[in-house]
Amino acid sequence: MKIMLQGVTLALILAGKTQENMNLAQTMVISALIVETIIIALALAMIVSIFRNIPSGDIDLLRKLRG
């Protein structure tokens, strides 16, 4: 997923350079970086939550977390 977001970032920069509108391209890249940071933070929070509930890390015990 990270590689896809980096590809999008490069595409946005290239589009901004070819359209001669780097301000818009930079704004879009910053927005993409913010979204990427939020996704990573949510994934990390889920991992921490799993290890708090199941310290052994047994994958079979994850079924009891279904809501």
C-alpha positions as CSV (number, residue, x, y, z in Angstrom):
1,M,0.0,0.0,0.0
2,K,2.9,2.3,0.8
3,I,4.3,1.8,-2.7
4,M,1.0,2.7,-4.3
5,L,0.8,5.9,-2.3
6,Q,4.3,6.8,-3.3
7,G,3.4,6.2,-6.9
8,V,0.4,8.5,-6.5
9,T,2.7,11.1,-4.9
10,L,5.1,11.0,-7.9
11,A,2.2,11.2,-10.3
12,L,0.8,14.2,-8.6
13,I,4.2,16.0,-8.7
14,L,4.6,15.1,-12.4
15,A,1.1,16.3,-13.2
16,G,1.8,19.6,-11.4
17,K,5.1,20.1,-13.2
18,T,3.6,19.4,-16.7
19,Q,0.6,21.7,-16.0
20,E,2.9,24.3,-14.4
21,N,0.7,24.3,-11.3
22,M,3.1,23.2,-8.6
23,N,1.1,24.8,-5.8
24,L,-1.8,22.5,-6.4
25,A,0.4,19.5,-6.8
26,Q,2.2,20.2,-3.5
27,T,-1.2,20.7,-1.7
28,M,-2.4,17.3,-3.0
29,V,0.9,15.6,-2.0
30,I,0.6,17.0,1.5
31,S,-3.0,15.8,1.7
32,A,-1.9,12.3,0.5
33,L,0.8,12.2,3.2
34,I,-1.7,13.2,5.9
35,V,-4.0,10.4,4.8
36,E,-1.1,7.9,4.7
37,T,-0.2,8.9,8.3
38,I,-3.7,8.4,9.5
39,I,-3.9,5.0,8.0
40,I,-0.6,4.0,9.6
41,A,-1.7,5.3,13.0
42,L,-5.0,3.4,12.8
43,A,-3.2,0.2,11.8
44,L,-0.8,0.6,14.7
45,A,-3.7,1.2,17.1
46,M,-5.3,-2.0,16.0
47,I,-2.1,-3.9,16.5
48,V,-1.7,-2.5,20.0
49,S,-5.3,-3.3,20.8
50,I,-4.9,-6.9,19.7
51,F,-1.7,-7.4,21.8
52,R,-3.4,-5.9,24.9
53,N,-6.3,-8.3,24.6
54,I,-4.3,-11.3,23.5
55,P,-0.7,-11.0,24.9
56,S,0.3,-14.4,23.5
57,G,-0.4,-13.2,19.9
58,D,-2.3,-16.5,19.1
59,I,-4.2,-15.8,15.9
60,D,-6.9,-18.4,16.7
61,L,-8.0,-16.3,19.7
62,L,-8.7,-13.3,17.5
63,R,-12.1,-14.7,16.6
64,K,-13.4,-13.7,20.0
65,L,-12.8,-10.1,19.1
66,R,-15.5,-10.1,16.5
67,G,-18.3,-7.8,17.4
